[in-house]
């Protein structure tokens, strides 16, 4: 089976490498930043999404947002112009569910199937091949593509029809954002009253307050490591999709809106390309304290 992969960024490049390790034939865009590295590892290159799709049974996209996915899939020299009937597009980006359904319908008109399959886990789990994948689409298409997605992930779960994957990812991003905010409030308070944050972390991580988010972000925060595993700007993009969708369907999300404004403030401070764990710096600035070991 030949797989085309479009989007070799922080997440896409290690995901592509894991497909090669699993023995899949891979085609990437020659204009992508990581194309030379992937080519050295055994991937083929193509000059456009159209040509890439012509050479692929499955095309995976891992791009920043809905407009980029729409352009690559439906635009001039796009995937839709090269994919054969019966091919599958797996969009592993995090985009708006309604945009996903629109793209899927246009592909279906040409006999091309689509799954929306956004991921969670950040760069470390992309490298390890232990991502969590949330998938929307037809059951038979999911079953056909399951081994491909499993080559990049520890968990691959179908949550419904097309668009359900991105709806699930929006829910995931709400939980992650609010968890980081809660962790930040707690550690800033502890530090301000003179308690070592490392000891607070060790005391609470095994109880009800413990979480995957806490274990992933607390050590990095205390070591002052804010290199992007997942950029604030990308979380802002996801929360924008969350809030737009919530407004369309009539669901108030006051906590999500509050965290969104905190992230916007950090972006204004020039921290948009830092990891979303940098949310703690919003609280540190107000409290005039630094959380560190």
N, C-alpha and C positions, 0 to 999 in steps of 0.2 A: 504493500500500500504506500502510495506517495503522498506526502503531506506538504502543503505550502504554508509557510508561517510569515505573517506580516506584522511587524512591530517588535523590534529587538532592543527594547529598553531595559530598565532595571529588572523587570519581571520577565519579559519575553525572551531575552537572551538565555538565561538559565533554563527556562522552560523548553526552548528549542534544543538545548544541549541534552536535556533528559530524553527527548524524543530520539535523538541520534543514538544515545546510549542504549535505548530500548530496541534499536535495530531498524527504525523506520527510515525510509528514504525521505530527505527533506529538501525543499526548495525555499530560498529566501530572496527578498528583493536586494539586488546588488547595490542599491542606493542607501540601504540601511546602515547605520553606524557600525553595527556588529557583524556585517555580512562577511568581511574578510576573515574574521575569527571563526565564524561558522563554516565558511568554505574550507578553511584549513582543517577543520574537524570532520569534513566529509560531506557537507551540504552542497547542493547545486545552487546557482544564482539565476535570477530572471530580471529583465529590465523593467517590467511593469506588473501590476496586479493581474492584468489580463493574461500575459504570457505565463505568469506563475500559476494561475488557475488552469490554464490549458494543460499543464504538466502535473496536475494534482487531483487526487480523489477526494481529499478533504482540504479545505483552506481554513486555517486558524488565524483570527485577527486578535491582536492584543494592543489596543490603541487608547489614547487619552480619553476620548469622549464621543458622543453621538455624531457630531459633524465629521470627525475624522473617519469613523467607521462608514458612514453614509458615502463619503467621497471615495474611499478605497473600494468599497463594494459596488456602489451604483454609479460612480462617476465615469468620466471618459477614461478609456483603457482600464476600466475597473474589473473586479472579479466577475461580475455578472456577464461581461462580454466574452470571457474565456472559459468559464465553467461549463462542463457538460451536463445535460439532464441526468439526474441521479447523483450528482456530486453533492457534498455537504459543506456548508459554511458554519464553522463553530466560532462565534464571537465570544471571546473570553475577556473582552473589555468590560468595564462597568459603565453602562449607559442607561438612559431613561427607558423604562419598559415600553412606553408607547412608541418611541423611536424604533426600538427593536422590532416591534410587531409590524411597523410600516416597512422596514427593510425586508423582513421575512416574507411579507406578502408579495413584494416585487420579485424576490427570488423565486417564490413558489410559482409565479406566473410564467417563469422560464423553466420550470421543472427541477429547480434546485432547492434542496432542503436546508433548513437552518436550525441550529441550536443556539440559545443564549446561555453562556456558561461562565459567568464571572467567578473570580477566585478570591480567596482570602488566605492570608498567611504572611504576606510581605516577602521581601527578598530572601531572607534566610530559608523559608520553607520552599520558595521557588527553586533555590539552589539544591536543597535536599530532595526535592521531588515529593514533598509532603503537604502540598497545598490542599485546601478545602475548595471543592468546586460545586457550585449551585447551578442546576441545569433546568432550562425550560425547553420543551419541544415534544415531538411525537415519540411515543415509547419505542417504536421500532428503530427510529433514527438514533435515539439515545443508546439502545442496545448495541447497534452497529458501531458506534463511536466510543463506547465505554472503555475498551482497552487502550485507545489512544489517549483519552483524558486521564486514565488511571496511571499511565506512564509518567505523568507529571504531578500526581496527587496521592494523598493518603485516603481522601474521602471524596467520592463523586456521587452526588445525590440528585435525582430528578425530583423537582418540587412542583411540576405541573406543565401546562402547555407553554407555547412560546411567550416570552415575557416574564414567566414565573421565576426564572433564574435571576434576572435583574431585580425583580421585586424582592426576592430573598436577600440579595446583596444589599439593597437599600436598608432592609431591616438590620442586617449585619453591621453596616456602617453606623447606624444609630447607636447600637449597643457598644461598639468600639469607641466611638467619640465620647459618649457619656461616661464610659468606664475610665477613659484617660482623664477626663475632667474631674471625676470623683477622686481618682488616685492623686491628682495634682492638689486638689483642695486638702486632702488628708495629710499629705506629706509636707505641704507648706505650713499647715497648722502645727504639725508635730515639730518641725524645725524651728518655727517661731517661738515655741514654748520651751525649746532647749532639749528635745528628745531626739536621739540619733535616728535618722530615717531608716538606716539599715536594720536597726533593731525593731523598729515598727514594722517594716516589711516582713522580717522573719517571724514576728509574733502573729501577724494577721493572715499570712499567705496560706496557712493550713486550715483556716476557718471559713466561715461563710463569705467573708470579704475577699477570699482568694479567687483568682481567675487567670485564664490564659493571658489576658491583656496585662494584668498586674505583673505576672512573671516575665513577660516579654519586655515591658517598658520600664519597670522600676529599676532594674540594674543599670540600664542605659542612662536613665535620668541621673541616678546617683553618681555615675562615672562621667557625667556631662558629655555624653556621646549623642550628638544630634544629627549625625550623618543620615541621609534619607534612606530608610527602608521603605517608608511610604510618606511622600511629601505632604506637607500641610496644603499646598495648592491642589493636590489631587483629592485630598479629603474634602476640601471646600467644593470641588467639582461634584463629588458624590453627594454631599449634603445639599447642594443646589438642586440636584436631581431628586433627592428625597423630598425637599420642601415643595418643589414644583409639582411633583406627583401627589403629595399630600393635599395641596391646594386644589388640584384637579378633582380629587375624589372626596374632598371634604373631611379631612382628618387633621385636627389641630395637633401640632408637635412642639409645645413650648420649650421643652428641655433641649431638643435638637436645634431649635432656632437660637437659643442662648449660646450653645457651644459654637454654632456657626459664626456668631458675631465675635466670639473670642478669637476664632481662627482668622477672621477678617482683620482683626486688630493686629495680630501677629504678622499677617501679610503686609500690612501698612508699615510695620516696623522692619520690613526687609527679611523676614524669616520664612517666607512662603516655600522656599526650597529645602527647608529643614524638615526633619522627621516630625510626624504628628505628635510624638512624645514631647515636642517643644511646647505643647500646650501648657505645660507646667510653668513656662517662663512668663505667661500672662499673669498667673497668680503671684509668682516671685516678684514681678515688677511692682504689683500693687502692695504686697506685704513687705517689700524691701528685705528679702531673705533669699538665700540660695540653698537648694536641696542638694546635698552632696555627702559622700561618705566621710 
